[in-house]
Amino acid sequence: MTTGELPQGAIPWLHDTARAIGRWVFRPAFRLRVDGLQRVPRGGPVVLVANHSSMLEPQLIFGMLPRRSVFLVKQELFRGIAGRGLSGIGQIPVRRGEPDRKPLLTAVAVLRAGGLVGVFPEGTRGAGDVSAAEQGAAWLVRSSGAVVLPVATRGTRRPDGAGRRFRPVVDLLVGEPFALSVGRGRTGLAEATEQIRVRLADLVHELDERRAPHTKAES
């Protein structure tokens, strides 16, 4: 692996250590089921898009991926020791809902060096339903020529009205990577963003269907 897969200033050994910790730290609390890791391209620029309903999904994906990954992380988390740690492992701070090209340009540099950048395209939404999407992922694809890798997660969020759960099943499903042609201007971004949203929503639906028997058994 090359240091170009991480932003300038990141510490490669710290990044790799954090990944190793991420692979195991949640296993006492969850029964993890991971499917499709063989679909993750082992090299070349990749924009990973995933749904999320809690702060755990980014950490789970980061730990489980078989290669280095850089995620766009909300600026509020870059405070104190935790913020220095996020910077050290190469994560990129982004201000949600504000025009800020700097983190996107940093992400493009990582992609052009052959890296993987993770984005949660529903932005500040927390339900994980992928009913809306922001345009950052499409912009990154257009600027770098990266392929898109959808990843679906379910199980970290306790259902409304449910009691405390003992080691709930958490699923992570990696979909097929796909090339995406992004047209010019805002129209091109909007059309590509919708394609990304549909692909990710379909993968989440597939995962929900897989989980349905297990979910009914627990209810």
C-alpha positions in Angstrom: 0.0 0.0 0.0 1.1 3.5 -0.7 0.8 6.6 1.5 -0.9 8.3 -1.5 -4.1 6.4 -0.5 -4.3 8.6 2.5 -4.5 12.4 2.8 -1.4 14.4 3.4 -0.5 14.4 7.1 -2.1 11.0 7.8 0.0 8.4 9.7 -0.1 5.1 7.8 0.8 2.8 10.7 -1.8 4.5 12.9 -4.4 4.1 10.1 -3.6 0.4 9.8 -3.7 -0.1 13.6 -7.1 1.6 13.8 -8.4 -0.7 11.0 -7.2 -3.8 13.0 -8.9 -2.5 16.1 -12.1 -1.8 14.1 -12.3 -5.4 12.9 -12.6 -6.7 16.5 -13.8 -4.0 18.9 -17.5 -4.5 18.2 -17.6 -8.3 18.2 -18.4 -8.6 21.9 -21.4 -6.3 21.5 -22.8 -7.5 18.1 -23.1 -10.7 16.1 -21.5 -9.4 12.9 -22.4 -10.9 9.5 -20.3 -9.6 6.6 -21.0 -10.6 3.0 -19.4 -9.5 -0.2 -16.0 -8.3 0.8 -14.6 -10.1 -2.3 -16.4 -7.5 -4.4 -14.2 -4.7 -3.0 -11.7 -3.6 -5.7 -8.3 -4.2 -4.3 -6.8 -1.3 -6.1 -7.7 1.8 -8.0 -10.0 4.8 -7.2 -13.3 3.8 -5.5 -16.1 5.9 -4.1 -17.9 3.9 -1.4 -21.5 4.9 -0.7 -23.3 3.5 2.3 -26.5 4.0 4.4 -26.2 4.7 8.1 -28.6 5.1 11.0 -26.0 5.6 13.8 -22.3 6.5 14.3 -21.4 2.8 14.4 -21.7 2.0 10.7 -18.7 4.2 9.6 -16.5 2.5 12.2 -17.7 -1.0 11.2 -17.1 -0.4 7.5 -13.7 1.1 8.1 -12.6 -1.9 10.1 -14.1 -4.6 7.8 -12.8 -3.3 4.5 -9.8 -5.2 3.1 -8.0 -2.0 2.1 -7.3 1.5 3.4 -10.2 3.8 3.3 -10.8 7.5 3.9 -14.3 8.8 5.0 -15.9 12.2 4.9 -16.7 12.8 8.6 -18.7 15.7 10.0 -16.6 18.5 11.3 -18.1 18.4 14.8 -16.2 15.2 15.6 -12.8 16.7 15.0 -12.3 18.1 18.5 -9.8 17.3 21.2 -8.0 13.9 21.2 -10.7 12.2 19.1 -10.2 14.9 16.4 -6.5 14.4 16.4 -7.0 10.7 16.1 -9.4 11.1 13.2 -6.9 13.3 11.4 -4.0 10.9 12.2 -5.8 8.0 10.5 -6.6 10.1 7.5 -10.3 10.9 7.8 -11.6 14.2 6.2 -13.6 16.7 8.1 -16.6 18.2 6.2 -19.2 20.8 7.2 -22.6 19.4 6.5 -25.0 21.7 4.7 -22.4 24.3 3.9 -20.6 24.9 0.6 -17.0 23.7 1.3 -14.9 22.5 -1.6 -11.7 21.9 0.4 -12.7 18.4 1.8 -13.9 17.3 -1.7 -10.6 18.4 -3.3 -8.7 16.5 -0.6 -10.9 13.4 -1.4 -10.3 13.8 -5.1 -6.5 13.8 -4.5 -6.8 10.6 -2.6 -8.9 9.0 -5.4 -6.5 10.1 -8.1 -3.7 8.4 -6.1 -5.7 5.2 -6.3 -7.5 5.4 -2.9 -10.9 4.6 -1.6 -13.2 7.4 -0.2 -16.3 6.6 1.7 -19.4 8.8 1.6 -22.8 8.6 3.3 -24.9 10.2 0.6 -28.1 10.8 2.6 -26.1 13.5 4.5 -27.5 14.4 7.9 -30.4 11.9 7.6 -30.2 9.3 10.3 -32.8 6.7 9.4 -30.7 4.9 6.9 -33.5 4.7 4.4 -31.6 6.4 1.6 -34.8 8.3 0.6 -32.7 11.4 -0.3 -29.1 11.9 -1.3 -26.5 14.7 -1.5 -24.4 15.2 -4.6 -20.9 14.8 -3.1 -20.4 11.2 -4.3 -21.4 12.0 -7.9 -19.0 15.0 -7.9 -16.2 12.9 -6.7 -16.8 10.3 -9.4 -16.9 13.0 -12.1 -13.7 14.5 -10.8 -11.7 11.3 -10.5 -13.2 8.6 -12.7 -13.6 6.3 -9.7 -16.0 3.4 -9.7 -18.9 3.3 -7.2 -19.1 0.7 -4.5 -22.5 0.4 -2.6 -22.5 -0.9 0.9 -25.6 -1.6 3.0 -25.7 -2.0 6.8 -28.5 -2.9 9.2 -28.9 -3.8 12.8 -27.0 -1.1 14.8 -30.1 1.0 15.5 -32.6 -0.3 18.1 -36.1 -0.3 16.7 -38.5 2.3 18.2 -40.2 0.8 21.3 -37.8 -2.1 21.5 -36.1 -3.0 24.8 -32.4 -3.6 25.4 -31.0 -6.1 22.9 -28.4 -8.7 23.8 -25.7 -9.0 21.0 -28.0 -8.0 18.1 -27.2 -9.3 14.6 -25.6 -6.5 12.6 -25.3 -7.1 8.8 -22.9 -5.5 6.3 -23.5 -6.3 2.7 -21.1 -5.2 -0.1 -22.7 -4.7 -3.5 -21.2 -4.9 -6.9 -19.0 -2.0 -7.9 -20.2 -0.1 -11.0 -18.9 2.5 -13.3 -20.9 5.8 -13.5 -20.9 8.3 -16.2 -21.6 11.8 -14.7 -22.7 14.5 -17.1 -21.9 18.1 -17.0 -23.4 20.7 -14.8 -25.9 20.4 -12.0 -28.2 18.3 -14.2 -25.5 15.7 -14.7 -24.8 15.6 -10.9 -28.5 15.3 -10.1 -29.0 12.4 -12.6 -25.9 10.6 -11.3 -26.9 11.1 -7.7 -30.2 9.5 -8.4 -28.5 6.5 -10.0 -26.3 6.1 -6.9 -29.4 6.5 -4.6 -31.3 3.8 -6.5 -28.4 1.4 -6.5 -27.9 1.9 -2.7 -31.6 1.7 -1.9 -31.9 -1.5 -3.9 -29.0 -3.0 -1.9 -30.5 -1.9 1.4 -33.8 -3.5 0.3 -32.0 -6.7 -0.5 -30.4 -6.8 2.9 -33.8 -6.1 4.6 -35.3 -9.1 2.8 -32.4 -11.3 3.9 -32.9 -10.1 7.5 -36.7 -10.4 7.6 -36.8 -14.0 8.9 -34.3 -13.2 11.7 -36.1 -10.0 12.5 -39.5 -11.7 12.8 -37.9 -14.4 15.0 -36.7 -11.7 17.4 -40.0 -9.9 17.6 
